[in-house]
């Protein structure tokens, strides 16, 4: 799916949070939904993995990094419906915030 120019707005679903994700720990699976666009940020550096709910792999420090306090937008595409995040901090718990978006 191409998105040349669009206005993204919060979807009707409530935002999600992965609260107090321990140092060097991976989250449980977070279902976003296939074909969905979402925004994610965290108060610590995190890594993220994408996949299908039944087969998603837990990320580690080698996966795509999202720096602390960086807002990043992703399109899940048609093959993925789930994410997992990994807290890259060795000492501090991470709070991860996720919001599904819709095209206006």
Buried (B, 14 or more C-beta within 10 A) or exposed (E): EEEEEEEBEEBEEEEBBBEEBEEEBBBEBBEBBBEBBBBBBBBBBBBBBBBEEEEBEBBEEEBEBBEBEEEBEBBBEEEBBBBBBBBBBEEEBBBBBBBBBBEE
